[in-house]
C-alpha cells in the first residue's frame, strides 16, 4: 500500500517498511536540522540520532496520541528525548 501523510501512522502500525522511507523523505530535513542544532559538527552522530528517532517511533508508536499532538510534534518530541 502507498504511504501518504494520511495513513503513515497506520502503515507504521502495520510495520510497513515503506513508511520509514516516507518519514525520511517528508520529515528528514526538518529532523536533521533540529538534531544538528544539538550535535554540531558531527555528521556521524546526527545520522545515528536520526536513525534512533525513527527506530524509537517504529517501536513505540502506541505513545503517540493524535488527540494530544500532531504527528510531526511527536517525532520532534521523541528526537529531543533521546
CORGI-V116188 format. One line per field, one symbol per residue. phi: phi as a letter, one per 20 degrees, with the letter a starting at -180 (. if undefined). burial: # if it has 24 or more other C-alpha atoms within 12 Angstrom, else .. Layout:
BEGIN
phi: ???
burial: ???
END
This chain:
BEGIN
phi: .fecgfdfffffgfmfffffffgffedgfffffffffedflcgffffffffffffffgecfffecfeebfgffffffgffee
burial: .......#####......##..#...##..##.###.........##.###.######..#..#......##.###.##...
END
